[in-house]
Amino acid sequence: MHDELAAQVLTAPPDPARARIVLSAPESGPEAWAGSPSAIAVDGEIYLAYRLRAPEHRGYAVKVARSADGVSFETLLTIGKEQMDCESLERPALLRTDDGRWRLYLSCATWGTKHWRVELIEAAAPDGFDPVRRHVVLPGDSATAVKDPVIVVRDGLWHMWAAMHPLTDPGHTDRMWTGYATSPDGLAWNWQGTALHPRAGEWDSRGARVAAVRFTPGGVTAHYDGRATAAQNCEERTGIAAGPAPGELAALSDGPVAQSAYPGHGLRYLSVVDLGDGRERLYYELTNAHGSHDLVTELRPA
């Protein structure tokens, strides 16, 4: 079964040696990051939502940007954490619906806690997201934080994979697994269970977070972020998982398939854009030589 599932992996792992910097970290050194990208192609252009973080401010802003070449981006708008009434922002999810509406799902940290929730803003255009019109779509609860949604719409059904963190043990809130939910409209979600578990004793034993998903003839494949220890929190590496259904994923790799060459080794939050001509663009967050994280891209030929 492993070989059969592995054969369905259509997107090769990231190769940092081929990457180009889209946006450098806002500061030099640990805990300064540009990344957590969510990218889509619309009418020949690429639209990108990403998070900025600095040590003294945590995740202080999410930006939405547009590019004709996939490398040089024009900022369309910025949403600050104060506008979302949260302590930090993490990975967004950017989509356009079949009727032309735009949606931005935002991961928001509840003040003074380890709790996370996901809020949604809708707009007629990608520069029109107004935080005043936000509303919570994934509240989490007192036992579980939820963040970093990955959303795919297929045959009229909305599929979501999101990172889940336990809140009942203060010493282990960094642990994570991937929950799976479905929705008829992307607004009201029904949790279906756990799509991807950490594996005891493996390189992903502390956390397994789905980052990018593709439906294949044999089921579903995913790239995911994994880590083995609490010390690797925020320095996850990328692995590959697959399964016969979107809520039934199993890791295929005995170790990371992609990581940074620099100490920390973080390579996470992969987003894959199908350019419609056989080529793909990959976007991800990559640890650099100074310990900060850059937002980078790769172009994959047909």
C-alpha positions in Angstrom: 0.0 0.0 0.0 2.9 2.4 0.8 4.2 2.1 -2.8 0.8 2.5 -4.3 0.2 5.7 -2.3 3.6 7.0 -3.0 3.0 6.7 -6.7 0.1 9.1 -6.4 2.3 12.0 -5.2 2.3 14.3 -8.1 4.1 17.3 -6.6 7.8 16.8 -5.9 9.2 18.0 -2.5 10.5 21.5 -2.3 14.2 22.1 -3.2 15.6 25.1 -1.3 18.5 25.2 -3.7 16.1 26.3 -6.4 14.2 28.8 -4.4 14.0 32.6 -4.9 13.2 35.0 -2.1 9.8 36.7 -2.4 10.0 38.5 0.8 12.8 38.6 3.4 12.2 38.3 7.1 11.3 41.7 8.7 14.2 41.4 11.1 17.4 39.3 11.4 17.5 36.5 13.9 15.2 33.9 15.6 11.5 34.4 15.8 11.4 36.9 12.9 9.4 35.5 10.0 7.9 36.3 6.7 5.8 33.4 5.5 2.8 31.1 6.2 1.8 31.6 2.6 -1.5 30.9 0.9 -1.4 31.4 -2.8 -3.8 31.0 -5.7 -3.8 31.8 -9.5 -6.6 33.9 -10.9 -6.8 35.2 -14.4 -3.1 34.8 -15.1 -1.9 36.5 -11.9 -0.9 35.0 -8.5 -2.5 36.3 -5.3 -0.7 35.7 -2.1 -1.7 36.0 1.6 1.1 35.8 4.1 2.0 36.6 7.8 4.7 38.8 9.2 6.2 38.2 12.6 8.8 39.9 14.8 10.0 38.7 18.3 8.5 41.7 20.2 5.2 41.7 18.3 4.6 38.0 17.4 2.5 37.7 14.3 1.7 41.3 13.8 0.2 41.5 10.3 -1.2 39.5 7.3 -0.8 41.0 3.9 -2.6 40.3 0.6 -0.5 40.8 -2.5 -0.6 40.3 -6.3 2.0 39.4 -8.9 2.2 38.9 -12.6 5.4 36.8 -12.5 5.0 35.0 -9.2 8.1 36.6 -7.7 7.6 40.4 -7.5 4.5 41.2 -5.5 2.4 44.4 -5.1 0.8 44.7 -1.7 -3.0 45.2 -1.9 -3.8 45.5 1.8 -2.5 44.9 5.3 -4.5 43.6 8.2 -2.9 44.1 11.7 -3.5 41.9 14.7 -5.1 44.9 16.5 -7.8 45.0 13.8 -8.6 41.3 14.5 -8.5 41.8 18.3 -5.9 39.1 18.7 -2.5 38.6 20.2 -1.0 37.1 17.1 -1.8 36.1 13.6 -0.6 32.9 11.9 -1.3 31.2 8.6 -4.2 32.7 6.5 -6.1 30.9 3.7 -7.0 32.9 0.6 -9.7 31.7 -1.8 -12.0 32.9 -4.6 -15.4 31.3 -4.8 -17.2 30.1 -8.0 -19.3 33.2 -7.9 -16.3 35.5 -7.8 -16.3 36.4 -4.1 -13.0 36.5 -2.2 -12.5 34.9 1.2 -9.7 35.4 3.7 -9.6 33.0 6.6 -7.3 34.3 9.4 -5.7 32.3 12.3 -6.1 34.5 15.5 -4.5 34.0 18.9 -6.9 34.8 21.8 -5.4 37.3 24.1 -3.5 36.0 27.2 -4.1 32.3 26.3 -2.8 29.5 24.2 -6.1 29.3 22.4 -6.5 30.0 18.6 -9.5 30.5 16.5 -10.2 31.1 12.8 -12.1 34.1 11.5 -13.4 34.9 8.0 -13.6 38.1 6.0 -15.4 38.2 2.7 -15.0 40.8 -0.1 -15.8 41.5 -3.7 -12.1 42.0 -4.6 -8.8 41.0 -3.0 -8.1 44.5 -1.9 -11.5 44.9 -0.2 -11.1 42.8 3.0 -12.5 44.8 5.9 -11.8 43.4 9.4 -14.9 45.2 10.7 -16.9 42.5 8.8 -15.1 39.5 10.2 -16.8 36.6 12.0 -15.6 33.4 13.7 -16.0 30.2 11.7 -13.8 27.9 13.7 -14.0 28.9 17.4 -12.1 26.0 18.9 -13.0 25.4 22.6 -11.5 25.3 26.1 -9.7 22.0 25.3 -8.5 22.6 21.7 -7.0 25.4 19.7 -7.5 25.5 15.9 -5.5 27.4 13.3 -3.7 27.2 10.0 -6.6 26.1 7.7 -5.9 24.5 4.3 -9.1 24.6 2.2 -9.9 22.9 -1.1 -13.2 23.0 -2.9 -14.0 19.9 -5.0 -17.3 18.9 -6.7 -19.2 21.4 -4.7 -17.9 20.2 -1.3 -15.5 22.3 0.9 -12.7 20.3 2.5 -10.6 21.7 5.3 -7.5 20.5 7.1 -6.5 22.5 10.2 -3.9 22.3 12.9 -5.3 21.3 16.3 -3.5 22.0 19.6 -4.4 20.5 23.1 -5.0 23.1 25.8 -5.6 20.9 28.9 -1.9 20.4 29.7 0.0 23.7 29.8 3.3 22.0 29.2 2.2 20.4 26.0 0.2 23.1 24.1 2.7 23.0 21.3 1.7 19.4 20.3 -0.4 19.3 17.2 -2.3 17.0 14.8 -4.5 17.7 11.8 -8.2 17.7 12.0 -10.4 17.3 8.9 -13.8 19.1 8.3 -16.3 19.5 5.5 -18.8 22.2 4.6 -21.4 22.9 1.9 -20.4 26.6 1.8 -17.2 27.2 3.6 -19.0 28.9 6.4 -20.5 26.2 8.7 -18.0 23.4 9.1 -18.6 19.8 10.3 -15.6 18.1 11.9 -15.0 14.6 10.6 -12.2 13.5 12.8 -8.3 13.4 12.6 -6.8 13.3 9.2 -3.1 13.0 10.2 -1.6 11.9 13.5 1.9 12.4 14.9 3.8 9.1 15.1 5.4 8.0 18.3 9.2 7.7 18.1 9.4 9.2 14.6 10.6 12.6 13.3 7.0 13.9 13.4 6.2 12.6 16.9 5.5 16.0 18.4 3.3 17.4 15.6 1.9 16.8 12.1 0.2 19.7 10.3 -1.1 19.4 6.8 0.2 22.2 4.6 -0.8 21.5 1.0 -3.3 19.0 -0.4 -3.9 17.5 -3.9 -6.7 15.1 -4.9 -5.4 12.3 -7.1 -6.9 9.4 -9.0 -6.0 7.1 -6.1 -7.2 9.4 -3.3 -5.4 12.3 -1.7 -1.7 13.3 -1.2 -0.4 16.0 1.1 2.7 17.8 2.2 2.8 18.4 5.9 4.9 20.0 8.6 6.4 17.8 11.2 8.6 18.0 14.3 9.9 15.6 16.9 10.4 17.9 19.9 9.1 21.0 21.6 12.4 22.7 20.7 11.6 22.3 17.0 8.3 24.3 17.4 8.3 26.8 14.6 11.1 25.0 12.8 9.1 22.2 11.3 10.3 20.2 8.3 8.2 19.0 5.4 7.0 15.4 4.9 4.6 13.6 2.5 1.4 11.8 3.4 -1.3 10.1 1.4 -4.5 8.2 1.8 -7.6 6.8 0.1 -9.8 9.7 1.4 -9.2 13.3 2.6 -9.7 12.4 6.2 -7.5 9.3 6.1 -3.9 10.3 5.6 -0.7 8.4 6.6 2.9 9.6 6.5 4.9 8.0 3.7 8.4 9.3 4.6 10.7 7.9 7.3 12.2 11.4 7.6 11.6 14.9 6.2 11.6 15.1 2.5 12.7 18.8 2.6 14.3 21.1 5.1 16.6 24.1 5.3 20.3 23.6 5.2 20.8 26.2 8.0 20.5 25.5 11.7 16.9 25.2 12.8 16.2 23.5 9.4 12.7 24.9 9.1 10.9 24.5 5.8 7.1 24.7 6.4 3.7 26.0 5.3 4.0 24.8 1.7 1.5 26.3 -0.8 1.3 24.9 -4.4 -0.2 26.9 -7.3 -1.2 25.1 -10.5 -0.4 27.6 -13.3 -2.7 25.8 -15.7 0.0 25.0 -18.3 1.6 22.0 -16.6 3.9 24.2 -14.4 3.6 24.8 -10.7 4.8 27.5 -8.3 5.7 26.5 -4.8 5.7 29.0 -1.9 6.9 28.2 1.6 8.7 29.6 4.7 12.4 28.8 4.9 14.9 29.3 7.7 17.9 31.4 6.6 21.5 31.6 7.7 20.6 34.2 10.4 17.9 32.0 12.0 15.0 34.2 10.7 12.5 32.9 8.1 12.1 34.1 4.5 9.1 33.7 2.2 10.4 31.9 -0.9 9.2 30.4 -4.2 10.1 27.8 -6.7 8.9 27.4 -10.3 8.4 23.8 -11.4 8.5 23.2 -15.1 5.9 21.0 -16.9 
